[in-house]
Amino acid sequence: MSALAKTTDGAPKGIALADPALFKSFAYIGNRWTAAAGGTVLSVTDPADGALVGEVACLSSAESARSVDAAHAAFPDWASALPQHRARLLRRWYELMVESREDLAQIMTAEQGKPISEARGEIDYAASFVEFYAEEAKRPNIEGVTSHLPDAEVELWREPVGIAALITPWNFPSAMITRKAAAALAAGCTVLIHPSSQTPFSALALAELADRAGFPPGVVNVITGNAADIVAPWLDDPRVRALSFTGSTEIGKLLYSRSAATVKRLVLELGGHAPFLVFADADLDRAVDEAIKAKFATTGQDCLGANRFLVERSIYDAFCARFAEATMALSLGAGRDDPDLGPLMNEGAVRKQEEHVADALARGARCLAGGRRSPLGPLFYEATVLADVDPASLVFHEETFGPVAAIAPFETEDEAVTRANATEYGLVAYLHTQDPRRIYRLSRALDFGMVAVNRTKVTGAPIPFGGMKQSGLAREGARHGLEAFTDIKYVCRDWA
């Protein structure tokens, strides 16, 4: 075991934290910081320069299985606790996150690479879910129903399902945890959290704050290690009643299949591949500004990121020129320097950008900006704009998950809708037009769980986030986010 793995507190060199105890190297099970048997660790590096951020405990499948015991032991008391008690602890967790905002952002930027201003924004976003569900925890839904039987009273109760397993990605290493965990905890479930092995320190910092907030032992658990080892025991254990996953559609399908044997409740937030439609009557300057946000936030590593830009022919050249000009003005650099774009997460992501660009160019596309790796480092790729992209190109059929924008013209509204819907994904679509009748028609016609009209930002704690088709199942956020973590119990009562 390395020196970093031997200590639970103290940020490594290069991360300036006001509260170094937020930087943890061990898993968190039953309110105890837990090392892996034999001291096995995983190394985490900064994608900007490859520098070691730290090492984290790499637990085995047997150790992960034991985490279920801790969550199971804690469940009865947590499920039966007064809603106001759960609400107070969630509220305290939220307050601690707000107080630690800068430290949490610094940890995130070090391990994930995103610009520090984006990291701060994510902490605000993450905290908003905890605040929201602290309020919802106080409003359990007991529904009275008009009886269909004489001399009987009918009620519907919502009760927590049990242990909830939460599997979160590297692109939003804090917000994807709180969006899931706050809802599950508010419902009365205990949680097992497996963060990406590329970004575990954000999750462990949240666990430290949950510990300080006073959650009882076993209610919140964060288990670090290789995904296959950590998750497999949870899939097979019938005590784990709900599974919430954010990640690729490919992995989501595997989890879906493996969960069938124990009939788990599922929340799957999967791939994106969003279309961005611009009609001739749109405010062109606004459409370009919003297109930059929709494409390049989180360096394009976002399931909500716009991939396919479809622009009406009469304004196509003007849009391409302005969009390319705005793209070339974006800065690229290490997240700690707060550029517009940071590095990509790994070499595979960079190779995918190269593959998609090469394929589009081979099919006749024009490169208006970028189109290559940056000399800043091996994981930096320039913000790229491709025009005249053939519909058969890979970039129009696969989620790029990076800073490559592909643009093509369309002639009619029907053509635009048909091309926008020509995907297995259905998470979000972006629409720019000033015609209210078109807004209504396309909001109905687009096969996506969310439609953003003349804007990019649509997400937040009060809205039900989720998609259609192979973009996933169920919803996160809003009161709908509680549904997967609760069962409906029907009580028919006769007083005789």
HUGI-V481895 format. One record per backbone hydrogen bond with DSSP energy under -0.5 kcal/mol. NH is the residue of the N-H (numbers start at 0). CO is the residue of the C=O. If there is no record, write none. Layout:
BEGIN
NH:CO ; NH:CO
END
This chain:
BEGIN
5:1 ; 6:2 ; 6:3 ; 9:19 ; 14:11 ; 15:13 ; 16:14 ; 21:18 ; 22:19 ; 23:21 ; 26:33 ; 27:221 ; 28:26 ; 28:31 ; 31:28 ; 33:26 ; 33:31 ; 38:35 ; 39:36 ; 41:55 ; 43:53 ; 45:50 ; 46:44 ; 48:45 ; 49:45 ; 52:43 ; 53:43 ; 55:41 ; 56:24 ; 57:39 ; 58:56 ; 58:223 ; 63:59 ; 64:60 ; 65:61 ; 66:62 ; 66:63 ; 67:63 ; 67:64 ; 68:64 ; 69:65 ; 70:66 ; 71:67 ; 72:68 ; 73:69 ; 74:70 ; 75:71 ; 77:73 ; 78:74 ; 79:75 ; 80:76 ; 80:77 ; 84:81 ; 85:81 ; 86:82 ; 87:83 ; 88:84 ; 89:85 ; 90:86 ; 91:87 ; 92:88 ; 93:89 ; 94:90 ; 95:91 ; 96:92 ; 97:93 ; 98:94 ; 99:95 ; 100:97 ; 103:99 ; 104:100 ; 105:101 ; 106:102 ; 107:103 ; 108:104 ; 109:105 ; 110:106 ; 111:107 ; 112:107 ; 112:108 ; 115:334 ; 117:114 ; 118:114 ; 119:115 ; 120:116 ; 121:117 ; 122:118 ; 123:119 ; 124:120 ; 125:121 ; 126:122 ; 127:123 ; 128:124 ; 128:125 ; 129:125 ; 130:126 ; 131:127 ; 132:128 ; 133:129 ; 134:130 ; 134:131 ; 135:131 ; 136:132 ; 137:134 ; 138:135 ; 141:139 ; 142:140 ; 142:155 ; 143:141 ; 144:153 ; 151:148 ; 152:492 ; 153:144 ; 154:490 ; 155:142 ; 156:488 ; 158:156 ; 158:486 ; 160:484 ; 162:238 ; 163:189 ; 164:241 ; 165:163 ; 165:191 ; 166:243 ; 167:165 ; 167:193 ; 172:169 ; 175:171 ; 176:173 ; 177:173 ; 178:174 ; 179:175 ; 180:176 ; 181:177 ; 183:179 ; 184:180 ; 185:181 ; 186:182 ; 187:183 ; 187:184 ; 188:183 ; 189:161 ; 190:218 ; 191:163 ; 192:220 ; 193:165 ; 193:191 ; 194:192 ; 198:195 ; 202:198 ; 203:199 ; 204:200 ; 205:201 ; 206:202 ; 207:203 ; 208:204 ; 209:205 ; 210:206 ; 211:207 ; 212:208 ; 213:209 ; 213:210 ; 214:209 ; 218:215 ; 219:215 ; 220:190 ; 221:27 ; 222:192 ; 223:221 ; 228:225 ; 229:225 ; 230:226 ; 231:227 ; 232:228 ; 233:229 ; 233:230 ; 234:230 ; 235:231 ; 236:232 ; 237:235 ; 239:236 ; 240:162 ; 240:238 ; 241:162 ; 242:264 ; 243:164 ; 244:266 ; 245:166 ; 246:268 ; 251:247 ; 252:248 ; 253:249 ; 254:250 ; 255:251 ; 256:252 ; 257:253 ; 258:254 ; 259:255 ; 259:256 ; 261:258 ; 262:258 ; 262:259 ; 263:258 ; 264:240 ; 266:242 ; 267:472 ; 268:244 ; 268:266 ; 269:267 ; 269:470 ; 270:469 ; 273:304 ; 275:307 ; 276:429 ; 277:309 ; 278:431 ; 281:278 ; 283:281 ; 286:282 ; 287:283 ; 288:284 ; 289:285 ; 290:286 ; 291:287 ; 292:288 ; 293:289 ; 294:290 ; 295:291 ; 296:292 ; 298:295 ; 299:296 ; 300:297 ; 301:299 ; 304:301 ; 305:293 ; 306:273 ; 307:273 ; 308:306 ; 308:405 ; 309:275 ; 309:307 ; 310:308 ; 310:407 ; 311:277 ; 312:409 ; 314:311 ; 315:311 ; 315:312 ; 316:312 ; 318:314 ; 319:315 ; 320:316 ; 321:317 ; 322:318 ; 323:319 ; 324:320 ; 325:321 ; 326:322 ; 327:323 ; 328:324 ; 329:326 ; 332:340 ; 336:333 ; 337:334 ; 340:330 ; 343:378 ; 349:345 ; 350:346 ; 351:347 ; 352:348 ; 353:349 ; 354:350 ; 355:351 ; 356:352 ; 357:353 ; 358:354 ; 359:355 ; 360:356 ; 361:357 ; 362:358 ; 363:360 ; 364:359 ; 365:386 ; 367:365 ; 367:384 ; 368:384 ; 373:379 ; 376:373 ; 379:376 ; 381:371 ; 383:402 ; 384:368 ; 385:404 ; 386:365 ; 388:406 ; 392:389 ; 395:392 ; 396:393 ; 397:393 ; 399:397 ; 403:401 ; 404:383 ; 404:402 ; 405:306 ; 406:385 ; 407:308 ; 409:310 ; 415:411 ; 416:412 ; 417:413 ; 418:414 ; 419:415 ; 420:416 ; 421:417 ; 421:418 ; 422:420 ; 425:467 ; 428:449 ; 429:274 ; 430:451 ; 431:276 ; 432:430 ; 435:433 ; 438:434 ; 439:435 ; 440:436 ; 441:437 ; 442:438 ; 443:439 ; 444:440 ; 445:441 ; 447:445 ; 448:425 ; 449:426 ; 451:428 ; 452:450 ; 453:430 ; 453:451 ; 462:459 ; 464:462 ; 464:475 ; 467:425 ; 469:423 ; 470:467 ; 471:468 ; 472:267 ; 475:464 ; 477:460 ; 480:476 ; 480:477 ; 481:478 ; 482:479 ; 484:481 ; 485:482 ; 486:158 ; 488:156 ; 488:486 ; 489:487 ; 490:154 ; 490:488 ; 491:489 ; 492:152 ; 492:490
END
